[in-house]
Amino acid sequence: MRWPISQALFRLCVLRNWDVSSGLSRETSLSIRTTAEKDPTMSQDTIKYLLSESDQPKSWYNIQADLPELPPPYLHPVTKRPATADDLAPLFPMSLIMQEMTREREIEIPEPVRDVYRQWRPSPLYRARRLERLLDTPAKIYYKHEGVSPTGSHKPNTAVAQAFYNMAEGVKKMTTETGAGQWGSSLAFAAQIFGLELEVYMVKVSLEQKPYRGGLINLFGATVHASPSELTAAGRAILAKDPNCSGSLGIAISEAVERAVTTGAKYGLGSVLNHVLMHQTIVGLEAMKQMELAGDDPDVLIGSVGGGSNFAGLVFPFLGQQLREGGKKRRVIGVEPAACPTVTRGKYAYDYGDTIHMAPIAMMHTLGSTFIPPPFHAGGLRYHGMAPLVSKVVELGLAEAVSYHQTKCFEAGVSFARTEGITPAPEANHAICAAIDEALRCKLEGKSQTILFNLSGHGHFDMQSYIDYFSGKLKDIAVSQEEIAMALAGLPSAAG
Ligand SMILES: Cc1ncc(COP(=O)(O)O)c(C=O)c1O
């Protein structure tokens, strides 16, 4: 029996000469069929490689167990001596300090953390078949979609872990900084799950560009302040010099660290540190299983690099396998903005982690702790330094870095959105841009290589940047050598 609505549709189709089975015009229906006939794989090949909740990894991977050489230790910002666990204790709970220093290969993920992860993990791995067709490349492009998390990026992978360990050690309040707002909203989500109070210092220009991220932080019960703020001595000092300062991650870190030590709270960092990178390895560990499901093995691994955590999360488990077992040497590419070219143009040196010099000094690629990147839309990539472990991996020749201007990245992001249907975060556009370049290289060389990149987040809160891109307002900002040299002149003297 036909339902009345179906009958009406049927009559309409006959009347208008539409295809009855699809309800589309005959021409559209025909063109879809001919595309499918031309490319018989179109409707049959797998697009998503999914794992079940029970396949979720039970441990994180620590690359410190397998690296032939480790980064030198953190230094105390005042004494410039190697920082001890006690030096770090005012900032972090002891379990995270131990994770920072351990060389154990596998660290068990606590049950309550895995329970929260199950809300969105394992995240899907996609084969970008439509993007491949658009590029007409023999390369196979895969991406791990971290934008499916509650706040839309990879950041909850460490936020949930950090909030859990703080709660377990009796901490009541945390402070943090955030650039794009992805980290701040992720820690806000995690903090409310584990009953912690949270205060977030968000880079002023990012909060202005993305007020809804601030709203999301509030939604999860945390407070958010534009940084530099009048609430801290660090913020007041910066504002005294430049009342219009647009802020930077380095400044926001100084404010959050100051608030933690002066209010008896603990501090959480969304990237850079060893334990943060380790929490993110759940991404790569899942991706390894999913690539196996796909019957494929990446030749090229790509991630955008701000502080280095989504990049490390994807690539470290693959690098670890390579270091332990030998075999195929994969190309590993970190992608950064040309407006904040930490690895490609910075110096590998000991430097302060923040602008006011309260956080530990680390050996890393750096543009100098006083470097304030020009305001550009990938707010999460505006950090002057790089994770010491990522820097070390680059120094050891295990990974390389490239940089792109923002308009090329947005162009790549638009092609991705129009083929894959996912709106990428501006940070993730950097990884997409490199993946496209690699796929085009494969086309030129006639090679069918396998490319895997980390789609580190969705861009649903970043539509203003896309609007600006389409109206031609986004500019490519060049950083002069003088600017970098000036900031590098402030490297810590005794350690440099
Ligand atoms: C979506 C997204 N990708 C990448 C990054 C860069 O950070 P990291 O290098 O730690 O992954 C950020 C930082 O906020 C981000 O929000």
The ligand as a Gaussian input file, in Angstrom:
#p B3LYP/6-31G(d) Opt

LIG

0 1
 C       42.400000      22.282000      16.337000
 C       43.803000      22.477000      16.820000
 N       44.799000      21.884000      16.152000
 C       46.074000      22.051000      16.520000
 C       46.407000      22.840000      17.610000
 C       47.835000      23.039000      17.942000
 O       48.222000      22.522000      19.170000
 P       49.135000      21.261000      19.282000
 O       50.352000      21.521000      18.455000
 O       49.437000      21.104000      20.710000
 O       48.370000      20.117000      18.759000
 C       45.397000      23.479000      18.350000
 C       45.709000      24.301000      19.517000
 O       44.893000      24.923000      20.122000
 C       44.064000      23.288000      17.931000
 O       43.056000      23.868000      18.586000

